[in-house]
């Protein structure tokens, strides 16, 4: 997998979510799954009864089952609160 910006995110109603070009899964529980895509950005999936049904680190494919409520795509953490008010 190349470190480019070619990645995809597909949500299917009642099926869950499929993401491509996923480098790593950071954290997960039944309400939130956090992962990093190959551009280095974090993505957070929020929902209910979430579970990782498949993850292949070599191909970068991640499949998530459960009810998807929202997705925070390309989330970048803030360094500190004072950086917000520059």
Secondary structure, DSSP 8 states (H G I E B T S, - for coil): --SSS--EEEEETTTEEEEESEEEEEEE-SSEEEEEETTS-EEEEEEEEEEEEEEETTTTEEEEEEEEEEEEEEE---S-HHHHT-
